[in-house]
Amino acid sequence: LPLGSHSDTLDDFGGGPGTVAIHTWPTEDVLGTATSHGCIRVPQDALERLTEVPLGTVVLVDEQ
């Protein structure tokens, strides 16, 4: 799920701008760690729930 912000460390990624996104990951050992260039990695069930949020919804990311 792409967000409206861009990575502080990547100018481009995969042929496009370094857009920050919320996505899942094949292993759970990275969840809750600072191991990306700005993306937010979440468990599969959380991503499935987030896909139900209407397009254009404001997303606030809070560190807990």
mmCIF file of the N, C-alpha and C atoms, coordinates in Angstrom:
data_MODEL
# 
_entry.id   MODEL 
# 
loop_
_atom_site.group_PDB 
_atom_site.id 
_atom_site.type_symbol 
_atom_site.label_atom_id 
_atom_site.label_alt_id 
_atom_site.label_comp_id 
_atom_site.label_asym_id 
_atom_site.label_entity_id 
_atom_site.label_seq_id 
_atom_site.pdbx_PDB_ins_code 
_atom_site.Cartn_x 
_atom_site.Cartn_y 
_atom_site.Cartn_z 
_atom_site.occupancy 
_atom_site.B_iso_or_equiv 
_atom_site.pdbx_formal_charge 
_atom_site.auth_seq_id 
_atom_site.auth_comp_id 
_atom_site.auth_asym_id 
_atom_site.auth_atom_id 
_atom_site.pdbx_PDB_model_num 
ATOM 1   N N  . LEU A 1 1  ? 0.850   -1.165  0.000   1.00 0.00 ? 1  LEU A N  1 
ATOM 2   C CA . LEU A 1 1  ? 0.000   0.000   0.000   1.00 0.00 ? 1  LEU A CA 1 
ATOM 3   C C  . LEU A 1 1  ? 0.896   1.228   0.000   1.00 0.00 ? 1  LEU A C  1 
ATOM 4   N N  . PRO A 1 2  ? 0.997   1.942   -1.119  1.00 0.00 ? 2  PRO A N  1 
ATOM 5   C CA . PRO A 1 2  ? 1.855   3.130   -1.160  1.00 0.00 ? 2  PRO A CA 1 
ATOM 6   C C  . PRO A 1 2  ? 1.268   4.267   -0.335  1.00 0.00 ? 2  PRO A C  1 
ATOM 7   N N  . LEU A 1 3  ? 2.155   5.001   0.318   1.00 0.00 ? 3  LEU A N  1 
ATOM 8   C CA . LEU A 1 3  ? 1.760   6.172   1.095   1.00 0.00 ? 3  LEU A CA 1 
ATOM 9   C C  . LEU A 1 3  ? 2.193   7.425   0.351   1.00 0.00 ? 3  LEU A C  1 
ATOM 10  N N  . GLY A 1 4  ? 1.857   8.568   0.835   1.00 0.00 ? 4  GLY A N  1 
ATOM 11  C CA . GLY A 1 4  ? 2.183   9.825   0.169   1.00 0.00 ? 4  GLY A CA 1 
ATOM 12  C C  . GLY A 1 4  ? 3.502   10.425  0.606   1.00 0.00 ? 4  GLY A C  1 
ATOM 13  N N  . SER A 1 5  ? 4.398   9.620   1.139   1.00 0.00 ? 5  SER A N  1 
ATOM 14  C CA . SER A 1 5  ? 5.698   10.142  1.563   1.00 0.00 ? 5  SER A CA 1 
ATOM 15  C C  . SER A 1 5  ? 6.798   9.375   0.836   1.00 0.00 ? 5  SER A C  1 
ATOM 16  N N  . HIS A 1 6  ? 8.000   9.907   0.917   1.00 0.00 ? 6  HIS A N  1 
ATOM 17  C CA . HIS A 1 6  ? 9.128   9.302   0.210   1.00 0.00 ? 6  HIS A CA 1 
ATOM 18  C C  . HIS A 1 6  ? 10.254  8.995   1.186   1.00 0.00 ? 6  HIS A C  1 
ATOM 19  N N  . SER A 1 7  ? 11.026  7.980   0.838   1.00 0.00 ? 7  SER A N  1 
ATOM 20  C CA . SER A 1 7  ? 12.137  7.530   1.663   1.00 0.00 ? 7  SER A CA 1 
ATOM 21  C C  . SER A 1 7  ? 13.177  8.627   1.825   1.00 0.00 ? 7  SER A C  1 
ATOM 22  N N  . ASP A 1 8  ? 13.736  8.736   3.020   1.00 0.00 ? 8  ASP A N  1 
ATOM 23  C CA . ASP A 1 8  ? 14.838  9.670   3.267   1.00 0.00 ? 8  ASP A CA 1 
ATOM 24  C C  . ASP A 1 8  ? 16.151  9.130   2.704   1.00 0.00 ? 8  ASP A C  1 
ATOM 25  N N  . THR A 1 9  ? 16.200  7.831   2.417   1.00 0.00 ? 9  THR A N  1 
ATOM 26  C CA . THR A 1 9  ? 17.448  7.217   1.980   1.00 0.00 ? 9  THR A CA 1 
ATOM 27  C C  . THR A 1 9  ? 17.458  6.770   0.522   1.00 0.00 ? 9  THR A C  1 
ATOM 28  N N  . LEU A 1 10 ? 16.297  6.646   -0.127  1.00 0.00 ? 10 LEU A N  1 
ATOM 29  C CA . LEU A 1 10 ? 16.232  6.221   -1.525  1.00 0.00 ? 10 LEU A CA 1 
ATOM 30  C C  . LEU A 1 10 ? 15.560  7.279   -2.386  1.00 0.00 ? 10 LEU A C  1 
ATOM 31  N N  . ASP A 1 11 ? 16.218  7.693   -3.458  1.00 0.00 ? 11 ASP A N  1 
ATOM 32  C CA . ASP A 1 11 ? 15.603  8.629   -4.403  1.00 0.00 ? 11 ASP A CA 1 
ATOM 33  C C  . ASP A 1 11 ? 14.693  7.895   -5.370  1.00 0.00 ? 11 ASP A C  1 
ATOM 34  N N  . ASP A 1 12 ? 15.017  6.633   -5.657  1.00 0.00 ? 12 ASP A N  1 
ATOM 35  C CA . ASP A 1 12 ? 14.171  5.834   -6.537  1.00 0.00 ? 12 ASP A CA 1 
ATOM 36  C C  . ASP A 1 12 ? 14.244  4.379   -6.102  1.00 0.00 ? 12 ASP A C  1 
ATOM 37  N N  . PHE A 1 13 ? 13.246  3.614   -6.507  1.00 0.00 ? 13 PHE A N  1 
ATOM 38  C CA . PHE A 1 13 ? 13.211  2.191   -6.170  1.00 0.00 ? 13 PHE A CA 1 
ATOM 39  C C  . PHE A 1 13 ? 12.376  1.472   -7.213  1.00 0.00 ? 13 PHE A C  1 
ATOM 40  N N  . GLY A 1 14 ? 12.916  0.437   -7.796  1.00 0.00 ? 14 GLY A N  1 
ATOM 41  C CA . GLY A 1 14 ? 12.164  -0.373  -8.762  1.00 0.00 ? 14 GLY A CA 1 
ATOM 42  C C  . GLY A 1 14 ? 11.706  0.395   -9.983  1.00 0.00 ? 14 GLY A C  1 
ATOM 43  N N  . GLY A 1 15 ? 12.452  1.410   -10.387 1.00 0.00 ? 15 GLY A N  1 
ATOM 44  C CA . GLY A 1 15 ? 12.090  2.181   -11.572 1.00 0.00 ? 15 GLY A CA 1 
ATOM 45  C C  . GLY A 1 15 ? 11.183  3.365   -11.307 1.00 0.00 ? 15 GLY A C  1 
ATOM 46  N N  . GLY A 1 16 ? 10.811  3.577   -10.055 1.00 0.00 ? 16 GLY A N  1 
ATOM 47  C CA . GLY A 1 16 ? 9.957   4.711   -9.706  1.00 0.00 ? 16 GLY A CA 1 
ATOM 48  C C  . GLY A 1 16 ? 10.544  5.465   -8.533  1.00 0.00 ? 16 GLY A C  1 
ATOM 49  N N  . PRO A 1 17 ? 9.818   6.455   -8.027  1.00 0.00 ? 17 PRO A N  1 
ATOM 50  C CA . PRO A 1 17 ? 10.327  7.209   -6.883  1.00 0.00 ? 17 PRO A CA 1 
ATOM 51  C C  . PRO A 1 17 ? 10.375  6.328   -5.633  1.00 0.00 ? 17 PRO A C  1 
ATOM 52  N N  . GLY A 1 18 ? 11.198  6.707   -4.682  1.00 0.00 ? 18 GLY A N  1 
ATOM 53  C CA . GLY A 1 18 ? 11.333  5.934   -3.442  1.00 0.00 ? 18 GLY A CA 1 
ATOM 54  C C  . GLY A 1 18 ? 10.159  6.155   -2.523  1.00 0.00 ? 18 GLY A C  1 
ATOM 55  N N  . THR A 1 19 ? 8.982   5.750   -2.963  1.00 0.00 ? 19 THR A N  1 
ATOM 56  C CA . THR A 1 19 ? 7.759   5.938   -2.194  1.00 0.00 ? 19 THR A CA 1 
ATOM 57  C C  . THR A 1 19 ? 7.717   4.986   -1.008  1.00 0.00 ? 19 THR A C  1 
ATOM 58  N N  . VAL A 1 20 ? 7.345   5.498   0.138   1.00 0.00 ? 20 VAL A N  1 
ATOM 59  C CA . VAL A 1 20 ? 7.176   4.684   1.340   1.00 0.00 ? 20 VAL A CA 1 
ATOM 60  C C  . VAL A 1 20 ? 5.854   3.927   1.223   1.00 0.00 ? 20 VAL A C  1 
ATOM 61  N N  . ALA A 1 21 ? 5.850   2.687   1.690   1.00 0.00 ? 21 ALA A N  1 
ATOM 62  C CA . ALA A 1 21 ? 4.649   1.862   1.609   1.00 0.00 ? 21 ALA A CA 1 
ATOM 63  C C  . ALA A 1 21 ? 4.494   1.027   2.873   1.00 0.00 ? 21 ALA A C  1 
ATOM 64  N N  . ILE A 1 22 ? 3.297   0.498   3.029   1.00 0.00 ? 22 ILE A N  1 
ATOM 65  C CA . ILE A 1 22 ? 3.025   -0.486  4.069   1.00 0.00 ? 22 ILE A CA 1 
ATOM 66  C C  . ILE A 1 22 ? 2.905   -1.822  3.347   1.00 0.00 ? 22 ILE A C  1 
ATOM 67  N N  . HIS A 1 23 ? 3.716   -2.789  3.760   1.00 0.00 ? 23 HIS A N  1 
ATOM 68  C CA . HIS A 1 23 ? 3.654   -4.097  3.119   1.00 0.00 ? 23 HIS A CA 1 
ATOM 69  C C  . HIS A 1 23 ? 4.044   -5.195  4.098   1.00 0.00 ? 23 HIS A C  1 
ATOM 70  N N  . THR A 1 24 ? 3.768   -6.420  3.686   1.00 0.00 ? 24 THR A N  1 
ATOM 71  C CA . THR A 1 24 ? 4.131   -7.563  4.512   1.00 0.00 ? 24 THR A CA 1 
ATOM 72  C C  . THR A 1 24 ? 5.536   -8.019  4.160   1.00 0.00 ? 24 THR A C  1 
ATOM 73  N N  . TRP A 1 25 ? 6.024   -9.057  4.827   1.00 0.00 ? 25 TRP A N  1 
ATOM 74  C CA . TRP A 1 25 ? 7.370   -9.584  4.604   1.00 0.00 ? 25 TRP A CA 1 
ATOM 75  C C  . TRP A 1 25 ? 7.314   -11.086 4.812   1.00 0.00 ? 25 TRP A C  1 
ATOM 76  N N  . PRO A 1 26 ? 8.134   -11.853 4.082   1.00 0.00 ? 26 PRO A N  1 
ATOM 77  C CA . PRO A 1 26 ? 8.040   -13.317 4.185   1.00 0.00 ? 26 PRO A CA 1 
ATOM 78  C C  . PRO A 1 26 ? 8.399   -13.897 5.557   1.00 0.00 ? 26 PRO A C  1 
ATOM 79  N N  . THR A 1 27 ? 9.186   -13.174 6.342   1.00 0.00 ? 27 THR A N  1 
ATOM 80  C CA . THR A 1 27 ? 9.541   -13.659 7.678   1.00 0.00 ? 27 THR A CA 1 
ATOM 81  C C  . THR A 1 27 ? 9.164   -12.598 8.707   1.00 0.00 ? 27 THR A C  1 
ATOM 82  N N  . GLU A 1 28 ? 8.795   -13.040 9.892   1.00 0.00 ? 28 GLU A N  1 
ATOM 83  C CA . GLU A 1 28 ? 8.342   -12.097 10.917  1.00 0.00 ? 28 GLU A CA 1 
ATOM 84  C C  . GLU A 1 28 ? 9.476   -11.506 11.747  1.00 0.00 ? 28 GLU A C  1 
ATOM 85  N N  . ASP A 1 29 ? 10.713  -11.951 11.541  1.00 0.00 ? 29 ASP A N  1 
ATOM 86  C CA . ASP A 1 29 ? 11.819  -11.467 12.362  1.00 0.00 ? 29 ASP A CA 1 
ATOM 87  C C  . ASP A 1 29 ? 12.130  -9.992  12.141  1.00 0.00 ? 29 ASP A C  1 
ATOM 88  N N  . VAL A 1 30 ? 11.663  -9.411  11.030  1.00 0.00 ? 30 VAL A N  1 
ATOM 89  C CA . VAL A 1 30 ? 11.930  -7.991  10.762  1.00 0.00 ? 30 VAL A CA 1 
ATOM 90  C C  . VAL A 1 30 ? 10.844  -7.074  11.311  1.00 0.00 ? 30 VAL A C  1 
ATOM 91  N N  . LEU A 1 31 ? 9.706   -7.636  11.693  1.00 0.00 ? 31 LEU A N  1 
ATOM 92  C CA . LEU A 1 31 ? 8.596   -6.809  12.172  1.00 0.00 ? 31 LEU A CA 1 
ATOM 93  C C  . LEU A 1 31 ? 8.989   -6.093  13.459  1.00 0.00 ? 31 LEU A C  1 
ATOM 94  N N  . GLY A 1 32 ? 8.739   -4.796  13.487  1.00 0.00 ? 32 GLY A N  1 
ATOM 95  C CA . GLY A 1 32 ? 9.055   -4.002  14.671  1.00 0.00 ? 32 GLY A CA 1 
ATOM 96  C C  . GLY A 1 32 ? 10.508  -3.582  14.766  1.00 0.00 ? 32 GLY A C  1 
ATOM 97  N N  . THR A 1 33 ? 11.270  -3.789  13.699  1.00 0.00 ? 33 THR A N  1 
ATOM 98  C CA . THR A 1 33 ? 12.679  -3.399  13.697  1.00 0.00 ? 33 THR A CA 1 
ATOM 99  C C  . THR A 1 33 ? 12.925  -2.337  12.626  1.00 0.00 ? 33 THR A C  1 
ATOM 100 N N  . ALA A 1 34 ? 13.991  -1.594  12.775  1.00 0.00 ? 34 ALA A N  1 
ATOM 101 C CA . ALA A 1 34 ? 14.357  -0.552  11.798  1.00 0.00 ? 34 ALA A CA 1 
ATOM 102 C C  . ALA A 1 34 ? 15.241  -1.170  10.724  1.00 0.00 ? 34 ALA A C  1 
ATOM 103 N N  . THR A 1 35 ? 14.645  -1.967  9.841   1.00 0.00 ? 35 THR A N  1 
ATOM 104 C CA . THR A 1 35 ? 15.408  -2.692  8.831   1.00 0.00 ? 35 THR A CA 1 
ATOM 105 C C  . THR A 1 35 ? 15.020  -2.329  7.407   1.00 0.00 ? 35 THR A C  1 
ATOM 106 N N  . SER A 1 36 ? 14.341  -1.230  7.206   1.00 0.00 ? 36 SER A N  1 
ATOM 107 C CA . SER A 1 36 ? 13.946  -0.850  5.849   1.00 0.00 ? 36 SER A CA 1 
ATOM 108 C C  . SER A 1 36 ? 14.446  0.555   5.549   1.00 0.00 ? 36 SER A C  1 
ATOM 109 N N  . HIS A 1 37 ? 14.179  1.004   4.332   1.00 0.00 ? 37 HIS A N  1 
ATOM 110 C CA . HIS A 1 37 ? 14.544  2.360   3.913   1.00 0.00 ? 37 HIS A CA 1 
ATOM 111 C C  . HIS A 1 37 ? 13.366  3.312   4.051   1.00 0.00 ? 37 HIS A C  1 
ATOM 112 N N  . GLY A 1 38 ? 12.411  2.959   4.901   1.00 0.00 ? 38 GLY A N  1 
ATOM 113 C CA . GLY A 1 38 ? 11.276  3.828   5.142   1.00 0.00 ? 38 GLY A CA 1 
ATOM 114 C C  . GLY A 1 38 ? 9.939   3.126   5.122   1.00 0.00 ? 38 GLY A C  1 
ATOM 115 N N  . CYS A 1 39 ? 9.877   1.952   4.493   1.00 0.00 ? 39 CYS A N  1 
ATOM 116 C CA . CYS A 1 39 ? 8.613   1.222   4.454   1.00 0.00 ? 39 CYS A CA 1 
ATOM 117 C C  . CYS A 1 39 ? 8.262   0.679   5.831   1.00 0.00 ? 39 CYS A C  1 
ATOM 118 N N  . ILE A 1 40 ? 6.997   0.383   5.997   1.00 0.00 ? 40 ILE A N  1 
ATOM 119 C CA . ILE A 1 40 ? 6.495   -0.163  7.248   1.00 0.00 ? 40 ILE A CA 1 
ATOM 120 C C  . ILE A 1 40 ? 6.056   -1.593  6.962   1.00 0.00 ? 40 ILE A C  1 
ATOM 121 N N  . ARG A 1 41 ? 6.699   -2.550  7.611   1.00 0.00 ? 41 ARG A N  1 
ATOM 122 C CA . ARG A 1 41 ? 6.380   -3.964  7.403   1.00 0.00 ? 41 ARG A CA 1 
ATOM 123 C C  . ARG A 1 41 ? 5.428   -4.422  8.486   1.00 0.00 ? 41 ARG A C  1 
ATOM 124 N N  . VAL A 1 42 ? 4.340   -5.059  8.050   1.00 0.00 ? 42 VAL A N  1 
ATOM 125 C CA . VAL A 1 42 ? 3.300   -5.498  8.980   1.00 0.00 ? 42 VAL A CA 1 
ATOM 126 C C  . VAL A 1 42 ? 2.968   -6.966  8.719   1.00 0.00 ? 42 VAL A C  1 
ATOM 127 N N  . PRO A 1 43 ? 2.371   -7.649  9.705   1.00 0.00 ? 43 PRO A N  1 
ATOM 128 C CA . PRO A 1 43 ? 1.929   -9.033  9.479   1.00 0.00 ? 43 PRO A CA 1 
ATOM 129 C C  . PRO A 1 43 ? 0.851   -9.087  8.387   1.00 0.00 ? 43 PRO A C  1 
ATOM 130 N N  . GLN A 1 44 ? 0.709   -10.235 7.745   1.00 0.00 ? 44 GLN A N  1 
ATOM 131 C CA . GLN A 1 44 ? -0.252  -10.402 6.653   1.00 0.00 ? 44 GLN A CA 1 
ATOM 132 C C  . GLN A 1 44 ? -1.668  -10.027 7.064   1.00 0.00 ? 44 GLN A C  1 
ATOM 133 N N  . ASP A 1 45 ? -2.110  -10.413 8.262   1.00 0.00 ? 45 ASP A N  1 
ATOM 134 C CA . ASP A 1 45 ? -3.479  -10.102 8.683   1.00 0.00 ? 45 ASP A CA 1 
ATOM 135 C C  . ASP A 1 45 ? -3.692  -8.594  8.817   1.00 0.00 ? 45 ASP A C  1 
ATOM 136 N N  . ALA A 1 46 ? -2.667  -7.872  9.260   1.00 0.00 ? 46 ALA A N  1 
ATOM 137 C CA . ALA A 1 46 ? -2.781  -6.415  9.365   1.00 0.00 ? 46 ALA A CA 1 
ATOM 138 C C  . ALA A 1 46 ? -2.880  -5.792  7.978   1.00 0.00 ? 46 ALA A C  1 
ATOM 139 N N  . LEU A 1 47 ? -2.102  -6.293  7.022   1.00 0.00 ? 47 LEU A N  1 
ATOM 140 C CA . LEU A 1 47 ? -2.155  -5.762  5.666   1.00 0.00 ? 47 LEU A CA 1 
ATOM 141 C C  . LEU A 1 47 ? -3.527  -6.004  5.044   1.00 0.00 ? 47 LEU A C  1 
ATOM 142 N N  . GLU A 1 48 ? -4.088  -7.175  5.286   1.00 0.00 ? 48 GLU A N  1 
ATOM 143 C CA . GLU A 1 48 ? -5.422  -7.478  4.763   1.00 0.00 ? 48 GLU A CA 1 
ATOM 144 C C  . GLU A 1 48 ? -6.462  -6.515  5.319   1.00 0.00 ? 48 GLU A C  1 
ATOM 145 N N  . ARG A 1 49 ? -6.367  -6.173  6.591   1.00 0.00 ? 49 ARG A N  1 
ATOM 146 C CA . ARG A 1 49 ? -7.314  -5.213  7.185   1.00 0.00 ? 49 ARG A CA 1 
ATOM 147 C C  . ARG A 1 49 ? -7.104  -3.820  6.612   1.00 0.00 ? 49 ARG A C  1 
ATOM 148 N N  . LEU A 1 50 ? -5.830  -3.449  6.380   1.00 0.00 ? 50 LEU A N  1 
ATOM 149 C CA . LEU A 1 50 ? -5.530  -2.126  5.835   1.00 0.00 ? 50 LEU A CA 1 
ATOM 150 C C  . LEU A 1 50 ? -6.041  -1.960  4.404   1.00 0.00 ? 50 LEU A C  1 
ATOM 151 N N  . THR A 1 51 ? -6.139  -3.049  3.647   1.00 0.00 ? 51 THR A N  1 
ATOM 152 C CA . THR A 1 51 ? -6.655  -2.942  2.277   1.00 0.00 ? 51 THR A CA 1 
ATOM 153 C C  . THR A 1 51 ? -8.131  -2.568  2.256   1.00 0.00 ? 51 THR A C  1 
ATOM 154 N N  . GLU A 1 52 ? -8.805  -2.660  3.378   1.00 0.00 ? 52 GLU A N  1 
ATOM 155 C CA . GLU A 1 52 ? -10.214 -2.283  3.483   1.00 0.00 ? 52 GLU A CA 1 
ATOM 156 C C  . GLU A 1 52 ? -10.406 -0.796  3.768   1.00 0.00 ? 52 GLU A C  1 
ATOM 157 N N  . VAL A 1 53 ? -9.322  -0.090  4.093   1.00 0.00 ? 53 VAL A N  1 
ATOM 158 C CA . VAL A 1 53 ? -9.396  1.349   4.388   1.00 0.00 ? 53 VAL A CA 1 
ATOM 159 C C  . VAL A 1 53 ? -9.595  2.098   3.069   1.00 0.00 ? 53 VAL A C  1 
ATOM 160 N N  . PRO A 1 54 ? -10.531 3.034   2.997   1.00 0.00 ? 54 PRO A N  1 
ATOM 161 C CA . PRO A 1 54 ? -10.788 3.748   1.745   1.00 0.00 ? 54 PRO A CA 1 
ATOM 162 C C  . PRO A 1 54 ? -9.568  4.532   1.250   1.00 0.00 ? 54 PRO A C  1 
ATOM 163 N N  . LEU A 1 55 ? -9.390  4.556   -0.070  1.00 0.00 ? 55 LEU A N  1 
ATOM 164 C CA . LEU A 1 55 ? -8.329  5.325   -0.696  1.00 0.00 ? 55 LEU A CA 1 
ATOM 165 C C  . LEU A 1 55 ? -8.439  6.786   -0.279  1.00 0.00 ? 55 LEU A C  1 
ATOM 166 N N  . GLY A 1 56 ? -7.321  7.398   0.068   1.00 0.00 ? 56 GLY A N  1 
ATOM 167 C CA . GLY A 1 56 ? -7.304  8.795   0.482   1.00 0.00 ? 56 GLY A CA 1 
ATOM 168 C C  . GLY A 1 56 ? -7.398  9.001   1.983   1.00 0.00 ? 56 GLY A C  1 
ATOM 169 N N  . THR A 1 57 ? -7.554  7.910   2.729   1.00 0.00 ? 57 THR A N  1 
ATOM 170 C CA . THR A 1 57 ? -7.620  8.001   4.182   1.00 0.00 ? 57 THR A CA 1 
ATOM 171 C C  . THR A 1 57 ? -6.279  8.480   4.734   1.00 0.00 ? 57 THR A C  1 
ATOM 172 N N  . VAL A 1 58 ? -6.306  9.426   5.636   1.00 0.00 ? 58 VAL A N  1 
ATOM 173 C CA . VAL A 1 58 ? -5.083  9.916   6.271   1.00 0.00 ? 58 VAL A CA 1 
ATOM 174 C C  . VAL A 1 58 ? -4.511  8.806   7.163   1.00 0.00 ? 58 VAL A C  1 
ATOM 175 N N  . VAL A 1 59 ? -3.219  8.550   7.024   1.00 0.00 ? 59 VAL A N  1 
ATOM 176 C CA . VAL A 1 59 ? -2.562  7.520   7.811   1.00 0.00 ? 59 VAL A CA 1 
ATOM 177 C C  . VAL A 1 59 ? -1.559  8.190   8.744   1.00 0.00 ? 59 VAL A C  1 
ATOM 178 N N  . LEU A 1 60 ? -1.698  7.950   10.022  1.00 0.00 ? 60 LEU A N  1 
ATOM 179 C CA . LEU A 1 60 ? -0.752  8.455   11.001  1.00 0.00 ? 60 LEU A CA 1 
ATOM 180 C C  . LEU A 1 60 ? 0.056   7.283   11.524  1.00 0.00 ? 60 LEU A C  1 
ATOM 181 N N  . VAL A 1 61 ? 1.350   7.390   11.453  1.00 0.00 ? 61 VAL A N  1 
ATOM 182 C CA . VAL A 1 61 ? 2.232   6.326   11.932  1.00 0.00 ? 61 VAL A CA 1 
ATOM 183 C C  . VAL A 1 61 ? 2.769   6.749   13.283  1.00 0.00 ? 61 VAL A C  1 
ATOM 184 N N  . ASP A 1 62 ? 2.567   5.916   14.285  1.00 0.00 ? 62 ASP A N  1 
ATOM 185 C CA . ASP A 1 62 ? 2.967   6.223   15.646  1.00 0.00 ? 62 ASP A CA 1 
ATOM 186 C C  . ASP A 1 62 ? 3.881   5.122   16.146  1.00 0.00 ? 62 ASP A C  1 
ATOM 187 N N  . GLU A 1 63 ? 5.042   5.497   16.631  1.00 0.00 ? 63 GLU A N  1 
ATOM 188 C CA . GLU A 1 63 ? 5.976   4.514   17.183  1.00 0.00 ? 63 GLU A CA 1 
ATOM 189 C C  . GLU A 1 63 ? 5.514   4.133   18.570  1.00 0.00 ? 63 GLU A C  1 
ATOM 190 N N  . GLN A 1 64 ? 5.389   2.836   18.830  1.00 0.00 ? 64 GLN A N  1 
ATOM 191 C CA . GLN A 1 64 ? 4.953   2.381   20.152  1.00 0.00 ? 64 GLN A CA 1 
ATOM 192 C C  . GLN A 1 64 ? 5.980   1.522   20.785  1.00 0.00 ? 64 GLN A C  1 
# 
